[in-house]
Amino acid sequence: MKTAHVDVAEVVSWVGDAVAAPSMHNAQPWLFGYRRSSGELTLRADLARTMPRADPAMRGLHLGCGAALFNLRVAAAHGGRSAALRLLPDPADPLLLAVCTFSVPVRDDTPTDLFPAIRRRRTNRQPFSGEPVAPELRDALSAAARLEGARLAFAGSWHAETLVDLVRTAEAEEATVPAVRRELAQWVATTAERGRADGIPPAAFGPRRYGGKAPVRDFATATAEPTGRPAAVFEETPCLAVLETADDSAPDWLRAGQALERVWLQATADGLAVSVNSQAFEWPELRWAARDPRSGRGRPQLMLRFGYGPEVPATPRRDLSEVLEIR
């Protein structure tokens, strides 16, 4: 493919779409840099946004940055460019997560039809209705993960019960470790921090649970309970899936992040609500127990919950001037 000239305005627009991606606790752990002379866009990990207790290996950071890379690919394709990625190109510089160059024509497998879903994607911590997710929709989501080199395994009844139990165990573990709770509290915005551009705002907490089994993390446990927060009954039989990779290295985490976002955008386009849960995956002994029993040696990366729920607001994003440097 022929390398394409890219205007700075195009790069700014595409990075703006890239950073609409999800990240652990909405930490937004990415730093982009565009060099005009070479036409290369780099993605680096932002060490100021790591979580040493919950994410010591920075696996979650890589997942979020991988999701941003997928958004970048879709946005560039929508603009008529193909984004070619080199993941972790320099072994001596592990914080350099990817280098991207742009070319024409757009590759046939670039999902430009997912572009409208980038800005509509949400984490939905509300109760979902009892309407089941049709098998053909689940198959399409599993296919989306495979296209990015990952596996999305929908949980049967026994596996779903195991996942719910693991989350409950993780909640109990978290409650006993003050350092973990303090770290989490750093990423939970209080009502007084209404202008904050990162973290989980109170509007995204969802209601308190007083029934149901859906594993939805309650971020209010890390801060003061918002005034007037309602309670609700969640699903008794949630539709859960585990995202897995064959191996468990930094490149696998970046690929898993791209798979996560491809699945999430496809679900959004299909009218599904989605929430993710990393709580059990933050404890090594619980994470491995979350894998699909049919996969044998799969490496579980994250759990997703699908269904039909109400519209929810977007979470805030940092200004592009903080995450993009143009040289």
LINRA-V583437 format. One record per residue. N is the residue number from 1. PHI is phi in radians with two decimals (999 if undefined). Layout:
n: [N,N]
phi: [PHI,PHI]
//
This chain:
n: [1,2,3,4,5,6,7,8,9,10,11,12,13,14,15,16,17,18,19,20,21,22,23,24,25,26,27,28,29,30,31,32,33,34,35,36,37,38,39,40,41,42,43,44,45,46,47,48,49,50,51,52,53,54,55,56,57,58,59,60,61,62,63,64,65,66,67,68,69,70,71,72,73,74,75,76,77,78,79,80,81,82,83,84,85,86,87,88,89,90,91,92,93,94,95,96,97,98,99,100,101,102,103,104,105,106,107,108,109,110,111,112,113,114,115,116,117,118,119,120,121,122,123,124,125,126,127,128,129,130,131,132,133,134,135,136,137,138,139,140,141,142,143,144,145,146,147,148,149,150,151,152,153,154,155,156,157,158,159,160,161,162,163,164,165,166,167,168,169,170,171,172,173,174,175,176,177,178,179,180,181,182,183,184,185,186,187,188,189,190,191,192,193,194,195,196,197,198,199,200,201,202,203,204,205,206,207,208,209,210,211,212,213,214,215,216,217,218,219,220,221,222,223,224,225,226,227,228,229,230,231,232,233,234,235,236,237,238,239,240,241,242,243,244,245,246,247,248,249,250,251,252,253,254,255,256,257,258,259,260,261,262,263,264,265,266,267,268,269,270,271,272,273,274,275,276,277,278,279,280,281,282,283,284,285,286,287,288,289,290,291,292,293,294,295,296,297,298,299,300,301,302,303,304,305,306,307,308,309,310,311,312,313,314,315,316,317,318,319,320,321,322,323,324,325,326,327]
phi: [999,-1.45,-1.12,-1.80,-1.29,-2.15,-1.26,-1.02,-1.06,-1.16,-1.07,-1.03,-1.11,-1.18,-1.15,-1.03,-1.30,-1.04,-1.40,-1.34,-1.21,-1.35,-2.65,-1.01,1.00,0.94,-1.33,0.97,-1.54,-2.19,-2.37,-1.79,-2.45,-2.05,-1.83,-1.07,-1.12,-1.76,1.28,-1.68,-1.94,-1.84,-2.19,-2.08,-1.33,-1.66,-1.17,-1.25,-2.10,-1.55,-2.27,-1.01,-1.46,-1.43,-2.46,-1.11,-1.54,1.11,-1.12,-1.10,-1.04,-1.12,-1.06,-1.11,-1.18,-1.10,-1.08,-1.11,-1.11,-1.15,-1.01,-1.04,-1.05,-1.16,-1.12,-1.11,-1.08,-1.07,-1.56,1.54,-2.15,-1.78,-1.68,-1.68,-1.84,-2.02,-1.50,0.77,-1.28,-2.22,-1.00,-1.42,-2.35,-1.16,-1.40,-1.43,-1.43,-2.83,-2.15,-2.15,-2.13,-2.06,-2.56,-2.28,-1.40,-1.24,-1.13,-1.09,-1.60,-1.38,-1.41,-1.11,-1.18,-1.52,-0.97,-1.07,-1.37,-1.01,-1.50,-1.68,-1.11,-2.44,-1.61,-1.95,-1.76,-1.52,-1.10,-1.73,-1.24,-1.44,-1.16,-1.26,-1.44,-1.05,-0.97,-1.19,-1.24,-1.10,-1.10,-1.14,-1.20,-1.12,-1.13,-1.06,-1.13,-1.09,-1.09,-1.82,1.40,-2.19,-2.30,-1.87,-1.84,-1.30,-1.45,-1.28,-1.05,-1.17,-1.14,-1.09,-1.09,-1.08,-1.09,-1.06,-1.11,-1.13,-1.13,-1.08,-1.12,-1.10,-1.05,-1.17,-1.08,-1.03,-1.17,-1.70,-2.08,-0.99,-1.12,-1.18,-1.15,-1.14,-1.12,-1.06,-1.08,-1.15,-1.90,-1.94,-1.29,-1.59,-1.03,-1.27,-1.74,-1.11,-1.58,-1.15,-1.77,-2.56,1.36,-1.72,-1.37,-0.96,-1.13,-1.72,-1.13,1.41,-1.36,-1.23,-1.53,-2.27,3.06,1.67,-2.02,-0.98,-1.41,-2.06,-1.19,-1.74,-1.26,-1.16,-1.19,-1.69,-2.64,-1.26,-1.13,-1.04,-1.08,1.32,-1.16,-1.38,-2.01,-2.71,-1.67,-1.69,-1.13,-1.41,-2.20,-1.18,-1.54,-2.04,-2.53,-1.98,-1.56,-2.23,-2.19,-1.27,-2.20,-2.44,-1.97,-1.00,-1.07,-1.12,-1.16,-1.14,-1.18,-1.10,-1.10,-1.16,-1.12,-0.97,-1.25,-1.11,-1.09,-1.14,-1.16,-1.11,-1.07,-1.08,-1.10,-1.51,1.47,-1.62,-1.63,-2.43,-2.32,-2.02,-2.44,-1.88,-1.01,-1.24,-1.40,-1.50,-2.05,-0.91,-1.21,-1.55,-1.01,-1.20,-1.26,-1.45,-1.14,-1.13,-1.09,-1.49,-1.54,1.29,-1.96,-1.10,-1.82,-1.22,-2.00,-2.96,-1.97,-2.10,-2.14,-2.09,3.00,-2.14,-2.49,-1.27,-1.16,-2.28,-1.32,-1.30,-1.51,-1.22,-2.32,-1.14,-1.15,-1.04,-1.09,-1.50,-2.11,-2.31,-1.99,-1.97,-2.08]
//
